[in-house]
Amino acid sequence: MKLKTLSKLGMALGLGFMLAACSGGDSGSSSGKNSDSKEVNLAYVEWDTEIASTNVVGQVLEDLGYDVTLTPLDNAIMWEAVSKGEADGMVAAWLPHTHASQYEKYKADLDELGENLAGAKIGLVVPSYMDVNSIEDLSNEADHTITGIEPGAGITAATEKALEEYDNLADWNFITSSSGAMTTALSKALKDKEEIIVTGWSPHWKFAKYDLKYLEDPKGVYGGEETINTFVRKGLKEDLPDVYSVLDNFHWTAEDLESVMLEVMDGKDPKDAAKEWVDANPDKVAEWTKDVKK
């Protein structure tokens, strides 16, 4: 079996065209697969958390004999792909705040399997050496600049709202880029002991590697505790019951997730890091696969 990872070419060529091989070319919410099929397509957004979790789940399914495709997509397209049955599922939905708009738009066309990780959080993050503890304390730090990630991310929308809600941020700049570019900028600033303010979320390897802190959010713009959740296409339970059961049972901790992310951050291929974690945690994997019939 071979784990295949596709690129974002589908955003240029069209979602349906890219995923046609995985969805049998059907439109609508059913992929047309049956219980004898061994092809599984998992969609994800290219955040460090989701790269780690999707590769781990993909490895578990591959070990069960499935031909697994991991498809990285823009956040909104990921939700759309699963809702249309063009991908089988995702373990990458942050609720109730980060993906609130996508959830409202697509929830009727999805099967919701619940949380796979609790205790997630989003907000503005700074190095602990910075003498600021609340968003309301910000004045002229970091050249009045917040360094963010992709324009389509929920945390990006929350930060744009923060610029409107907090009067002291009225003349601040917000630079969007990518998750990788944000962590590169953060690493450089920490190395040089410079001021930097980034959009951050946890679990994330940066909290294990660096001494960081969230800024307090007295206006509650970033919401409270988040969970990461699993959603699958309509009909997956009937078409691929064993895949459905694994996704339904999938649940792990922030420590589990961060351990895989750290390996990837240190240069290990995500598939190799996932395989090592799966091999080292047979008891947890057994809980996820306990209802597999064949």
C-alpha positions as CSV (number, residue, x, y, z in Angstrom):
1,M,0.0,0.0,0.0
2,K,1.1,3.5,-0.8
3,L,0.1,6.7,1.0
4,K,-0.4,9.3,-1.7
5,T,-0.3,13.1,-1.0
6,L,-1.8,15.4,-3.6
7,S,-0.9,19.0,-4.1
8,K,-3.1,22.1,-4.1
9,L,-3.4,21.8,-7.9
10,G,-7.1,21.3,-7.4
11,M,-7.6,24.9,-6.5
12,A,-6.5,25.9,-9.9
13,L,-8.0,23.0,-11.9
14,G,-11.2,22.7,-10.0
15,L,-12.1,20.6,-7.0
16,G,-14.3,18.0,-8.8
17,F,-11.7,17.3,-11.5
18,M,-8.9,16.7,-9.0
19,L,-10.9,14.4,-6.8
20,A,-12.8,12.6,-9.5
21,A,-10.6,9.5,-9.3
22,C,-11.3,9.3,-5.5
23,S,-15.0,10.0,-5.7
24,G,-15.9,7.8,-8.7
25,G,-16.8,10.9,-10.7
26,D,-20.2,11.2,-9.0
27,S,-21.8,14.5,-8.0
28,G,-23.7,14.8,-4.8
29,S,-23.0,13.5,-1.3
30,S,-22.3,9.9,-2.0
31,S,-19.1,8.6,-3.6
32,G,-20.6,5.5,-5.0
33,K,-18.2,3.3,-3.1
34,N,-19.2,0.0,-1.6
35,S,-17.9,-1.9,1.5
36,D,-15.4,-3.8,-0.7
37,S,-13.7,-0.6,-1.8
38,K,-10.2,0.0,-0.4
39,E,-9.8,3.6,-1.5
40,V,-10.1,6.3,1.1
41,N,-9.6,10.1,0.6
42,L,-9.0,12.3,3.6
43,A,-9.1,16.1,3.1
44,Y,-7.1,18.5,5.3
45,V,-5.9,22.0,5.6
46,E,-2.2,22.5,5.6
47,W,-1.7,23.6,9.2
48,D,0.9,21.7,11.3
49,T,-1.8,20.2,13.5
50,E,-3.8,18.8,10.6
51,I,-0.8,17.6,8.8
52,A,0.1,15.5,11.8
53,S,-3.4,14.2,12.7
54,T,-4.4,13.4,9.1
55,N,-1.2,11.5,8.5
56,V,-1.6,9.5,11.7
57,V,-5.2,8.5,10.8
58,G,-4.1,7.8,7.2
59,Q,-1.4,5.5,8.5
60,V,-3.8,3.6,10.7
61,L,-6.1,3.1,7.7
62,E,-3.2,2.1,5.5
63,D,-2.2,-0.5,8.0
64,L,-5.7,-1.9,7.7
65,G,-5.2,-2.4,4.0
66,Y,-6.7,0.7,2.6
67,D,-5.3,2.8,-0.3
68,V,-5.2,6.2,1.4
69,T,-5.1,9.5,-0.4
70,L,-4.4,12.7,1.7
71,T,-5.6,15.8,-0.1
72,P,-4.4,19.2,1.1
73,L,-7.0,21.9,0.4
74,D,-7.9,25.5,1.3
75,N,-10.0,25.6,4.4
76,A,-13.3,26.4,2.8
77,I,-12.7,23.9,0.0
78,M,-11.9,21.1,2.5
79,W,-15.4,21.5,4.0
80,E,-17.0,21.7,0.6
81,A,-15.2,18.5,-0.6
82,V,-16.5,16.4,2.2
83,S,-20.0,17.8,2.0
84,K,-20.2,16.9,-1.7
85,G,-18.7,13.4,-1.2
86,E,-15.6,14.3,-3.1
87,A,-13.5,13.4,-0.1
88,D,-14.5,10.8,2.5
89,G,-13.8,12.7,5.7
90,M,-11.6,15.1,7.6
91,V,-10.3,15.3,11.2
92,A,-9.5,19.0,10.9
93,A,-12.6,21.0,12.0
94,W,-12.0,23.6,14.8
95,L,-15.2,24.4,16.7
96,P,-17.1,26.3,17.9
97,H,-15.3,29.5,16.8
98,T,-12.5,29.0,14.2
99,H,-14.6,27.2,11.5
100,A,-18.0,28.5,12.6
101,S,-19.0,29.9,9.2
102,Q,-18.0,26.8,7.4
103,Y,-19.9,24.6,9.9
104,E,-23.1,26.6,9.5
105,K,-22.8,26.5,5.7
106,Y,-22.0,22.8,5.3
107,K,-23.2,21.0,8.4
108,A,-26.5,19.8,6.9
109,D,-24.6,17.8,4.2
110,L,-22.1,16.2,6.6
111,D,-22.1,13.5,9.3
112,E,-20.6,14.9,12.5
113,L,-18.6,12.4,14.5
114,G,-17.7,14.7,17.4
115,E,-14.4,15.9,18.8
116,N,-11.1,14.1,18.3
117,L,-9.1,16.5,20.6
118,A,-10.2,18.8,23.4
119,G,-8.5,21.8,24.9
120,A,-7.6,23.6,21.7
121,K,-7.2,27.4,21.7
122,I,-6.6,30.3,19.4
123,G,-5.4,33.9,20.0
124,L,-2.5,36.4,19.8
125,V,0.8,34.9,20.9
126,V,4.0,36.7,21.9
127,P,7.4,35.7,23.3
128,S,7.4,35.5,27.1
129,Y,10.1,38.2,27.3
130,M,7.8,40.8,26.0
131,D,6.4,43.1,28.7
132,V,2.8,42.8,27.6
133,N,0.0,40.5,28.9
134,S,-3.2,41.6,27.2
135,I,-4.4,42.7,23.8
136,E,-5.5,45.9,25.5
137,D,-1.9,46.5,26.6
138,L,-0.6,46.7,23.1
139,S,0.7,50.2,22.0
140,N,3.7,50.3,19.7
141,E,5.2,46.8,20.0
142,A,6.6,45.0,16.9
143,D,6.2,48.1,14.7
144,H,2.4,48.0,15.2
145,T,2.3,44.7,13.3
146,I,0.6,41.4,13.8
147,T,2.0,38.5,11.7
148,G,-0.7,36.0,10.6
149,I,-1.4,33.0,8.5
150,E,-3.6,32.3,5.5
151,P,-6.3,34.8,4.5
152,G,-9.0,32.1,4.6
153,A,-8.3,30.9,8.2
154,G,-10.8,31.4,11.0
155,I,-8.1,32.9,13.2
156,T,-7.4,35.5,10.4
157,A,-11.1,36.6,10.5
158,A,-10.9,36.7,14.3
159,T,-7.8,38.9,14.1
160,E,-9.5,41.3,11.6
161,K,-12.4,41.6,14.1
162,A,-9.9,42.2,16.9
163,L,-8.5,45.2,14.9
164,E,-12.0,46.6,14.9
165,E,-13.0,45.8,18.5
166,Y,-9.9,47.0,20.2
167,D,-9.4,50.8,20.0
168,N,-5.7,50.6,20.6
169,L,-5.3,48.5,17.5
170,A,-7.0,51.0,15.1
171,D,-3.8,51.9,13.4
172,W,-2.1,48.5,13.5
173,N,-1.0,46.4,10.5
174,F,-2.0,42.8,10.0
175,I,0.2,40.8,7.6
176,T,-1.3,37.5,6.3
177,S,1.0,34.9,4.8
178,S,1.0,31.2,5.7
179,S,1.5,28.9,8.7
180,G,5.1,28.2,7.6
181,A,5.9,31.8,7.0
182,M,4.5,32.8,10.4
183,T,6.6,30.2,12.3
184,T,9.7,31.2,10.3
185,A,9.2,34.9,11.3
186,L,8.6,33.8,14.9
187,S,11.7,31.7,15.0
188,K,13.8,34.5,13.7
189,A,12.4,37.1,16.1
190,L,13.0,34.8,19.1
191,K,16.6,34.1,17.9
192,D,17.3,37.9,17.7
193,K,15.2,38.6,20.9
194,E,13.0,41.0,18.9
195,E,9.4,41.8,19.5
196,I,6.8,39.9,17.5
197,I,3.1,39.2,17.7
198,V,1.6,36.3,15.8
199,T,-1.7,34.6,15.4
200,G,-1.3,31.4,17.3
201,W,-3.2,28.2,18.2
202,S,-2.6,25.2,20.4
203,P,-1.9,22.4,20.2
204,H,1.2,23.5,18.3
205,W,4.9,22.5,18.4
206,K,6.0,26.1,19.0
207,F,4.7,26.0,22.6
208,A,6.9,22.9,23.3
209,K,9.9,24.5,21.6
210,Y,9.7,28.1,22.6
211,D,8.8,30.1,25.7
212,L,5.6,31.8,24.6
213,K,2.4,33.2,26.0
214,Y,-1.1,34.1,24.8
215,L,-2.3,37.6,25.3
216,E,-5.4,38.0,27.3
217,D,-8.5,38.7,25.3
218,P,-10.9,40.7,27.6
219,K,-13.3,41.3,24.7
220,G,-13.5,37.6,23.9
221,V,-12.9,38.1,20.2
222,Y,-11.0,34.8,19.9
223,G,-13.6,32.8,21.9
224,G,-12.9,30.3,24.6
225,E,-11.7,26.7,24.5
226,E,-11.9,25.0,21.1
227,T,-12.2,21.3,20.1
228,I,-10.9,19.7,16.9
229,N,-13.6,17.6,15.3
230,T,-14.2,14.8,12.8
231,F,-16.7,15.0,9.9
232,V,-17.4,12.5,7.1
233,R,-19.4,12.5,4.0
234,K,-23.0,11.3,4.0
235,G,-23.1,7.6,3.2
236,L,-19.7,6.7,4.5
237,K,-21.1,4.5,7.3
238,E,-22.9,2.4,4.7
239,D,-20.2,2.4,2.1
240,L,-17.1,1.9,4.2
241,P,-18.2,0.9,7.7
242,D,-14.7,0.1,9.0
243,V,-13.3,3.4,7.8
244,Y,-16.3,5.1,9.5
245,S,-15.7,3.3,12.8
246,V,-12.0,4.2,12.8
247,L,-12.8,7.9,12.2
248,D,-15.6,7.8,14.8
249,N,-13.3,6.3,17.4
250,F,-10.3,8.5,16.7
251,H,-9.4,10.6,19.7
252,W,-6.1,11.6,21.2
253,T,-4.4,14.3,23.4
254,A,-2.6,17.5,22.8
255,E,0.6,15.8,23.9
256,D,0.1,13.1,21.3
257,L,-0.4,15.6,18.6
258,E,2.5,17.8,19.6
259,S,4.9,14.9,19.7
260,V,4.2,14.2,16.0
261,M,4.3,17.9,15.1
262,L,7.7,18.2,16.8
263,E,9.1,15.3,14.7
264,V,7.9,16.9,11.5
265,M,9.2,20.3,12.5
266,D,12.6,18.8,13.1
267,G,12.7,17.6,9.5
268,K,11.0,14.2,9.5
269,D,8.6,13.3,6.7
270,P,5.0,13.5,8.1
271,K,4.3,10.0,6.9
272,D,7.4,8.6,8.7
273,A,6.6,10.6,11.9
274,A,3.0,9.3,11.8
275,K,4.2,5.7,11.3
276,E,6.6,5.9,14.2
277,W,3.8,7.3,16.5
278,V,1.4,4.6,15.4
279,D,4.0,1.8,16.0
280,A,4.8,3.3,19.4
281,N,1.2,3.6,20.6
282,P,-0.5,0.3,19.9
283,D,-3.0,0.6,22.8
284,K,-4.4,3.9,21.5
285,V,-4.6,2.6,17.9
286,A,-6.4,-0.5,19.2
287,E,-9.1,1.7,20.7
288,W,-9.6,3.4,17.3
289,T,-9.7,0.0,15.4
290,K,-11.7,-2.0,18.0
291,D,-14.9,-2.0,15.9
292,V,-13.2,-3.0,12.6
293,K,-15.0,-6.1,11.3
294,K,-12.6,-7.2,8.5
